[in-house]
């Protein structure tokens, strides 16, 4: 109870009182009389733009307004999303406090609040490395959302179950169930990420033909519904999969524009990945000097992206590959 009181006071000091409330949208900031539910929806819009700090602030406004309205459901959703934004901003300890407050207020008789809380709790369990607990939470969420006809959140649960499953067979099963549910519910915006995750599972299993087709499917939906960076990586993955199946011509045809696109965006991760794939294509075609030059550039870009600290597997692989080539 003490934690709840402290956080309530902190929120009251940070966000405006009820009445005239700022709504932060992607294109403008306006001041008007709005409900807690409207503020929550505005927060979801900002979240979809991946501006996590702004989304955190917007969810905070929603939580404070919900308290003034005695709207427990919206308050639980907003607090849960504040926890999720904190997790995405790598502030897990701070986020856990908001999650605990949401859990103290959540009830399984409230479908919207309870489902949002479970979805975020499962993500914390996943990031904590407690995959058994995460699987249990997401499985409960999937069943709960089906019972309450919350189809979008059921799809989210299936997607997360594909990520935290123990075996590749389970990952494939949950990916396919998520795709089937998204198609049945006409939730096409989910299909890009769902097909992408399934493709990644096939790729890890070296089932490259299936991976290629899945990446092509994912690309179609990303180009219809996603932002520019997601479209860029959708094209990259198609090129990567073409190289994996041995179709070097198609691989190069996809990857060269990806490299130019990534350079325009100054996206070091994407530049590095495109250079690595193009370098391997050059080596496979017998142009070792060109390939080594591209692989060295890939390593430089990975360094700029911080992969030597944040993604050691990629960093170690590129250095090992250059050593294999005598560098």
Secondary structure, DSSP 8 states (H G I E B T S, - for coil): -HHHHHHHHHHHHHS--SSEEEEE-SS-EEEEE--HHHHHHHHHHHHHTT-HHHHHHHHHHHHHHHHHHT-HHHHHHHHHHHHHHHHHTT-HHHHHHHHHHHHHH--TT-HHHHHHHHHHHHHHHHHTT-HHHHHHHHHHHHHHHHHTT-HHHHHHHHHHHHHH-SSHHHHHHHHHHHHHHHHHTT-GGGHHHHHHHHHHHHHHTT-HHHHHHHHHHHHHHHHHHS-HHHHHHHHHHHHHHHHHTT-HHHHHHHHHHHHHHHHHHT-HHHHHHHHHHHHHHHHHTT-HHHHHHHHHHHHHHHHHHTHHHH-HHHHHHHHHHHHHTT-
